[in-house]
Amino acid sequence: MTRVPRGYIARRRRTKMRSFASNFRGAHLRLNRMITQQVKRAFVSSHRDRGRQKRDFRRLWITRINAATRVYKVFDSYSKLIHNLYKKKLILNRKMLAQVGVSNPNNLYTISNKIKIIN
């Protein structure tokens, strides 16, 4: 059986994978089989960590809001603040509330005064 010249298709596929691996080190940069394995693994990690990043930032914002509400005596806890926000239909996302709580706590205090529910 004679040898079949593959042409540019396989080379194009390998150079595409190699372009993804441009910042790797050692054999992960030089050997084609290692490149494909490491690039697949990197894609899996990036896909998984996009969801994890959203989760981690939400936890960070909740922690910051909770700390600000307790330190500046806005409410007893984070959950009461969020509950009263929803009751008054004042929808502020947690990212903005955390930013206000860290940078300008006076504004957080004014927001809480707007939503305090008198029984």
N, CA, C and O of each residue as an XYZ file, in Angstrom:
476
protein
N       0.844     -1.183      0.000
C       0.000      0.000      0.000
C       0.882      1.237      0.000
O       1.842      1.328      0.765
N       0.559      2.162     -0.840
C       1.381      3.368     -0.955
C       0.983      4.389      0.102
O      -0.124      4.375      0.640
N       1.926      5.264      0.372
C       1.705      6.308      1.371
C       0.840      7.402      0.768
O       1.063      7.840     -0.361
N      -0.146      7.835      1.534
C      -1.047      8.885      1.058
C      -0.626     10.208      1.686
O      -0.639     10.328      2.911
N      -0.251     11.206      0.883
C       0.070     12.511      1.463
C      -1.202     13.202      1.953
O      -2.153     13.384      1.193
N      -1.209     13.578      3.209
C      -2.430     14.082      3.832
C      -2.759     15.520      3.425
O      -3.908     15.951      3.526
N      -1.765     16.244      2.975
C      -2.048     17.618      2.609
C      -2.081     18.525      3.835
O      -1.332     18.315      4.789
N      -2.937     19.515      3.805
C      -2.898     20.561      4.830
C      -3.934     20.374      5.933
O      -3.911     21.117      6.914
N      -4.845     19.402      5.806
C      -5.974     19.302      6.740
C      -5.502     18.961      8.149
O      -5.894     19.615      9.115
N      -4.659     17.934      8.266
C      -4.170     17.540      9.586
C      -3.280     18.627     10.173
O      -3.340     18.916     11.368
N      -2.455     19.225      9.320
C      -1.574     20.291      9.804
C      -2.386     21.481     10.299
O      -2.040     22.089     11.312
N      -3.454     21.815      9.599
C      -4.313     22.921     10.013
C      -4.973     22.626     11.360
O      -5.091     23.516     12.202
N      -5.404     21.375     11.565
C      -6.013     20.990     12.843
C      -4.995     21.096     13.982
O      -5.313     21.570     15.073
N      -3.758     20.644     13.708
C      -2.733     20.683     14.760
C      -2.297     22.114     15.078
O      -2.063     22.448     16.239
N      -2.188     22.946     14.065
C      -1.790     24.327     14.351
C      -2.884     25.075     15.092
O      -2.601     25.974     15.885
N      -4.130     24.707     14.838
C      -5.221     25.317     15.591
C      -5.124     24.948     17.073
O      -5.277     25.806     17.942
N      -4.869     23.671     17.352
C      -4.700     23.243     18.745
C      -3.461     23.895     19.351
O      -3.468     24.283     20.520
N      -2.401     24.016     18.558
C      -1.165     24.616     19.046
C      -1.368     26.095     19.386
O      -0.722     26.610     20.299
N      -2.246     26.775     18.671
C      -2.494     28.178     18.974
C      -3.185     28.335     20.328
O      -2.972     29.330     21.022
N      -4.022     27.345     20.712
C      -4.641     27.381     22.040
C      -3.616     27.146     23.136
O      -3.769     27.638     24.253
N      -2.551     26.379     22.810
C      -1.563     25.987     23.815
C      -0.351     26.903     23.822
O       0.715     26.499     24.287
N      -0.481     28.105     23.328
C       0.693     28.958     23.157
C       1.336     29.368     24.484
O       2.524     29.689     24.516
N       0.574     29.363     25.570
C       1.136     29.787     26.855
C       1.515     28.623     27.755
O       1.888     28.834     28.909
N       1.428     27.401     27.252
C       1.794     26.244     28.059
C       3.310     26.105     28.105
O       4.033     26.793     27.386
N       3.785     25.188     28.978
C       5.224     25.006     29.147
C       5.625     23.575     28.853
O       4.832     22.647     29.017
N       6.853     23.407     28.419
C       7.430     22.083     28.262
C       6.775     21.265     27.168
O       6.480     21.771     26.085
N       6.547     19.975     27.470
C       5.956     19.067     26.488
C       4.524     19.464     26.155
O       4.032     19.148     25.072
N       3.865     20.137     27.053
C       2.488     20.573     26.803
C       2.428     21.599     25.677
O       1.363     21.850     25.113
N       3.564     22.185     25.357
C       3.641     23.148     24.262
C       4.181     22.513     22.981
O       3.893     22.993     21.884
N       4.976     21.418     23.113
C       5.721     20.915     21.972
C       5.148     19.654     21.334
O       5.240     19.495     20.117
N       4.561     18.757     22.118
C       4.120     17.465     21.586
C       2.627     17.497     21.280
O       1.815     17.915     22.106
N       2.285     17.047     20.074
C       0.907     17.182     19.608
C      -0.096     16.451     20.496
O      -1.166     16.986     20.789
N       0.237     15.234     20.928
C      -0.714     14.482     21.744
C      -0.919     15.156     23.095
O      -2.039     15.239     23.599
N       0.179     15.634     23.671
C       0.071     16.349     24.950
C      -0.707     17.663     24.782
O      -1.474     18.059     25.660
N      -0.500     18.319     23.657
C      -1.213     19.574     23.408
C      -2.709     19.327     23.381
O      -3.468     20.061     24.013
N      -3.148     18.293     22.650
C      -4.590     18.037     22.555
C      -5.169     17.687     23.915
O      -6.260     18.139     24.263
N      -4.435     16.875     24.695
C      -4.944     16.506     26.022
C      -5.058     17.723     26.931
O      -6.067     17.900     27.614
N      -4.039     18.548     26.940
C      -4.027     19.689     27.853
C      -5.025     20.771     27.430
O      -5.614     21.443     28.277
N      -5.212     20.936     26.120
C      -6.180     21.923     25.658
C      -7.592     21.471     26.017
O      -8.410     22.283     26.451
N      -7.888     20.174     25.839
C      -9.205     19.663     26.232
C      -9.430     19.853     27.727
O     -10.514     20.247     28.158
N      -8.407     19.574     28.501
C      -8.523     19.729     29.947
C      -8.728     21.201     30.330
O      -9.502     21.511     31.236
N      -8.030     22.097     29.633
C      -8.178     23.532     29.907
C      -9.587     24.008     29.567
O     -10.161     24.823     30.289
N     -10.146     23.496     28.462
C     -11.509     23.874     28.095
C     -12.516     23.381     29.124
O     -13.463     24.093     29.458
N     -12.317     22.170     29.626
C     -13.212     21.631     30.652
C     -13.140     22.488     31.908
O     -14.163     22.811     32.511
N     -11.911     22.855     32.299
C     -11.745     23.672     33.506
C     -12.366     25.050     33.332
O     -12.995     25.565     34.257
N     -12.197     25.650     32.166
C     -12.742     26.989     31.968
C     -14.268     26.953     31.962
O     -14.915     27.862     32.482
N     -14.838     25.912     31.378
C     -16.297     25.786     31.353
C     -16.837     25.602     32.769
O     -17.829     26.226     33.149
N     -16.184     24.749     33.541
C     -16.616     24.499     34.919
C     -16.456     25.757     35.780
O     -17.323     26.063     36.598
N     -15.361     26.477     35.600
C     -15.062     27.603     36.483
C     -15.849     28.859     36.145
O     -15.908     29.781     36.958
N     -16.457     28.917     34.958
C     -17.332     30.053     34.679
C     -18.540     30.028     35.607
O     -18.947     31.064     36.132
N     -19.111     28.845     35.808
C     -20.217     28.726     36.752
C     -19.773     28.941     38.177
O     -20.479     29.563     38.970
N     -18.593     28.424     38.506
C     -18.065     28.567     39.863
C     -17.763     30.023     40.186
O     -17.939     30.461     41.323
N     -17.305     30.777     39.180
C     -16.986     32.185     39.403
C     -18.236     32.977     39.771
O     -18.196     33.823     40.665
N     -19.339     32.707     39.090
C     -20.593     33.385     39.415
C     -21.010     33.073     40.843
O     -21.436     33.960     41.583
N     -20.884     31.801     41.225
C     -21.251     31.367     42.568
C     -20.370     32.044     43.620
O     -20.863     32.497     44.654
N     -19.068     32.109     43.349
C     -18.135     32.690     44.317
C     -18.364     34.191     44.500
O     -18.309     34.701     45.619
N     -18.617     34.886     43.406
C     -18.868     36.323     43.526
C     -20.156     36.593     44.280
O     -20.218     37.532     45.074
N     -21.188     35.788     44.048
C     -22.439     35.978     44.790
C     -22.209     35.784     46.284
O     -22.730     36.546     47.098
N     -21.428     34.761     46.649
C     -21.104     34.545     48.064
C     -20.345     35.725     48.651
O     -20.600     36.131     49.785
N     -19.404     36.281     47.871
C     -18.628     37.432     48.334
C     -19.527     38.636     48.573
O     -19.399     39.319     49.589
N     -20.443     38.899     47.633
C     -21.349     40.040     47.779
C     -22.247     39.875     48.987
O     -22.475     40.833     49.726
N     -22.761     38.671     49.197
C     -23.636     38.423     50.348
C     -22.867     38.644     51.649
O     -23.391     39.229     52.597
N     -21.622     38.172     51.686
C     -20.801     38.359     52.887
C     -20.552     39.840     53.153
O     -20.621     40.285     54.298
N     -20.267     40.599     52.111
C     -20.014     42.036     52.282
C     -21.256     42.781     52.740
O     -21.177     43.655     53.603
N     -22.402     42.438     52.165
C     -23.649     43.091     52.568
C     -23.956     42.765     54.026
O     -24.340     43.645     54.797
N     -23.790     41.520     54.395
C     -24.061     41.087     55.769
C     -23.148     41.822     56.753
O     -23.598     42.281     57.803
N     -21.861     41.930     56.403
C     -20.917     42.625     57.283
C     -21.283     44.095     57.413
O     -21.244     44.652     58.510
N     -21.640     44.730     56.292
C     -21.980     46.158     56.336
C     -23.249     46.395     57.141
O     -23.327     47.363     57.898
N     -24.250     45.522     56.990
C     -25.495     45.722     57.732
C     -25.284     45.554     59.233
O     -25.919     46.245     60.029
N     -24.411     44.654     59.619
C     -24.166     44.439     61.052
C     -23.279     45.526     61.646
O     -23.519     45.974     62.767
N     -22.256     45.954     60.909
C     -21.318     46.958     61.441
C     -22.000     48.311     61.581
O     -21.850     48.984     62.600
N     -22.748     48.709     60.555
C     -23.363     50.030     60.563
C     -24.775     50.017     61.125
O     -25.504     51.001     60.997
N     -25.163     48.922     61.742
C     -26.450     48.794     62.437
C     -27.635     49.130     61.524
O     -28.602     49.764     61.947
N     -27.539     48.694     60.272
C     -28.623     48.944     59.328
C     -29.785     48.012     59.648
O     -30.919     48.456     59.831
N     -29.498     46.737     59.711
C     -30.461     45.714     60.107
C     -29.716     44.721     60.982
O     -28.498     44.800     61.140
N     -30.474     43.775     61.553
C     -29.824     42.751     62.358
C     -29.023     41.792     61.491
O     -27.973     41.305     61.908
N     -29.511     41.521     60.292
C     -28.832     40.563     59.432
C     -29.115     40.861     57.968
O     -29.964     41.682     57.618
N     -28.373     40.165     57.141
C     -28.528     40.277     55.692
C     -29.917     39.832     55.255
O     -30.541     40.465     54.403
N     -30.391     38.748     55.838
C     -31.665     38.185     55.389
C     -32.825     39.147     55.645
O     -33.751     39.226     54.838
N     -32.782     39.880     56.761
C     -33.847     40.845     57.047
C     -33.797     42.020     56.076
O     -34.835     42.531     55.653
N     -32.590     42.443     55.726
C     -32.451     43.521     54.750
C     -33.047     43.112     53.405
O     -33.831     43.859     52.820
N     -32.682     41.944     52.922
C     -33.172     41.469     51.625
C     -34.687     41.249     51.679
O     -35.398     41.570     50.727
N     -35.168     40.709     52.781
C     -36.609     40.483     52.930
C     -37.379     41.798     52.837
O     -38.396     41.878     52.147
N     -36.900     42.818     53.526
C     -37.580     44.109     53.488
C     -37.446     44.805     52.133
O     -38.347     45.530     51.712
N     -36.314     44.582     51.448
C     -36.171     45.112     50.095
C     -37.235     44.533     49.173
O     -37.849     45.256     48.390
N     -37.448     43.238     49.271
C     -38.446     42.596     48.421
C     -39.863     43.002     48.809
O     -40.730     43.136     47.945
N     -40.101     43.199     50.105
C     -41.436     43.623     50.534
C     -41.796     44.992     49.990
O     -42.939     45.232     49.602
N     -40.821     45.889     49.960
C     -41.059     47.237     49.441
C     -40.917     47.313     47.920
O     -41.043     48.386     47.329
N     -40.651     46.157     47.294
C     -40.480     46.076     45.839
C     -39.356     46.985     45.344
O     -39.428     47.535     44.245
N     -38.334     47.133     46.154
C     -37.146     47.889     45.776
C     -36.070     46.870     45.409
O     -35.351     46.369     46.273
N     -35.975     46.579     44.137
C     -35.093     45.503     43.698
C     -33.726     46.090     43.352
O     -33.567     46.771     42.339
N     -32.758     45.819     44.196
C     -31.358     46.162     43.945
C     -30.574     44.858     43.949
O     -30.752     44.022     44.835
N     -29.716     44.689     42.967
C     -28.976     43.431     42.956
C     -27.866     43.442     44.001
O     -27.457     44.498     44.483
N     -27.399     42.277     44.334
C     -26.448     42.122     45.434
C     -25.107     42.772     45.126
O     -24.420     43.237     46.035
N     -24.731     42.806     43.861
C     -23.471     43.438     43.483
C     -23.493     44.924     43.828
O     -22.531     45.450     44.387
N     -24.590     45.596     43.494
C     -24.705     47.026     43.772
C     -24.784     47.285     45.279
O     -24.161     48.217     45.787
N     -25.549     46.459     45.982
C     -25.648     46.636     47.435
C     -24.292     46.454     48.113
O     -23.950     47.197     49.033
N     -23.525     45.473     47.662
C     -22.202     45.246     48.242
C     -21.280     46.421     47.963
O     -20.511     46.833     48.831
N     -21.357     46.961     46.747
C     -20.522     48.101     46.396
C     -20.886     49.324     47.238
O     -20.005     50.052     47.695
N     -22.171     49.546     47.438
C     -22.618     50.664     48.270
C     -22.180     50.455     49.711
O     -21.738     51.395     50.370
N     -22.301     49.219     50.205
C     -21.928     48.933     51.583
C     -20.455     49.123     51.854
O     -20.072     49.525     52.953
N     -19.615     48.837     50.860
C     -18.173     48.972     51.050
C     -17.723     50.413     50.836
O     -16.970     50.956     51.645
N     -18.180     51.033     49.749
C     -17.652     52.349     49.395
C     -18.327     53.488     50.153
O     -17.658     54.426     50.589
N     -19.666     53.412     50.314
C     -20.373     54.509     50.949
C     -21.484     53.971     51.854
O     -22.629     53.843     51.421
N     -21.154     53.662     53.086
C     -22.154     53.074     53.986
C     -23.305     54.013     54.331
O     -24.379     53.551     54.716
N     -23.101     55.322     54.199
C     -24.193     56.256     54.481
C     -25.360     56.034     53.524
O     -26.524     56.122     53.914
N     -25.032     55.747     52.275
C     -26.088     55.473     51.307
C     -26.831     54.189     51.648
O     -28.040     54.095     51.437
N     -26.117     53.204     52.170
C     -26.776     51.969     52.604
C     -27.735     52.273     53.750
O     -28.817     51.692     53.838
N     -27.332     53.180     54.618
C     -28.196     53.564     55.731
C     -29.453     54.267     55.226
O     -30.543     54.015     55.738
N     -29.320     55.147     54.228
C     -30.501     55.825     53.679
C     -31.423     54.841     52.965
O     -32.645     54.966     53.037
N     -30.842     53.874     52.283
C     -31.677     52.834     51.649
C     -32.455     52.083     52.701
O     -33.635     51.789     52.514
N     -31.806     51.769     53.802
C     -32.494     51.016     54.860
C     -33.591     51.843     55.492
O     -34.627     51.299     55.876
N     -33.388     53.155     55.610
C     -34.440     53.997     56.168
C     -35.676     54.054     55.260
O     -36.801     54.184     55.741
N     -35.455     53.958     53.953
C     -36.564     53.946     53.020
C     -37.407     52.674     53.133
O     -38.614     52.693     52.894
N     -36.749     51.564     53.502
C     -37.464     50.288     53.460
C     -37.868     49.773     54.845
O     -38.517     48.732     54.946
N     -37.498     50.481     55.904
C     -37.871     49.991     57.231
C     -39.380     49.909     57.345
O     -40.102     50.867     57.070
N     -39.827     48.756     57.752
C     -41.271     48.511     57.862
C     -41.680     48.702     59.309
O     -41.170     48.038     60.212
N     -42.602     49.612     59.511
C     -43.094     49.902     60.868
C     -44.306     49.008     61.113
O     -45.275     49.018     60.352
N     -44.227     48.247     62.178
C     -45.345     47.344     62.506
C     -46.398     48.038     63.309
O     -47.404     47.427     63.668
